[in-house]
């Protein structure tokens, strides 16, 4: 498999894990409204 593809796949996994950790922080700050807040900001 292409080395660039493997590196890209690894980076995507790292970003996904970072996103999960950030989402947990958001939940700690705003509780069950975290999803609602994200949807609101995405749809602006």
C-alpha positions as CSV (number, residue, x, y, z in Angstrom):
1,X,0.0,0.0,0.0
2,X,1.1,3.6,-0.7
3,X,3.1,5.1,2.2
4,X,1.3,8.4,1.8
5,X,-2.1,6.6,2.1
6,X,-1.0,4.9,5.3
7,X,0.2,8.1,6.8
8,X,-3.0,9.8,5.9
9,X,-5.0,7.0,7.4
10,X,-3.0,7.2,10.7
11,X,-3.5,11.0,10.8
12,X,-7.3,10.5,10.4
13,X,-7.3,8.1,13.3
14,X,-5.3,10.5,15.4
15,X,-7.7,13.3,14.6
16,X,-10.7,11.1,15.4
17,X,-9.3,10.3,18.8
18,X,-8.5,14.0,19.4
19,X,-12.1,14.9,18.4
20,X,-13.5,12.3,20.9
21,X,-11.4,13.9,23.7
22,X,-12.5,17.4,22.7
23,X,-16.2,16.3,22.6
24,X,-15.8,14.8,26.1
25,X,-14.5,18.2,27.3
26,X,-17.5,19.9,25.6
27,X,-19.9,17.5,27.4
28,X,-18.2,18.4,30.7
29,X,-18.9,22.1,30.0
30,X,-22.4,22.1,28.5
31,X,-23.7,18.6,29.4
32,X,-26.3,17.0,27.1
33,X,-26.5,20.1,25.0
34,X,-23.2,19.4,23.4
35,X,-24.8,17.8,20.2
36,X,-27.2,20.7,20.0
37,X,-24.4,23.3,20.2
38,X,-22.4,21.6,17.5
39,X,-25.4,21.3,15.2
40,X,-26.2,25.0,15.7
41,X,-22.6,26.1,14.9
42,X,-22.4,23.8,11.9
43,X,-25.6,25.2,10.4
44,X,-24.7,28.9,10.9
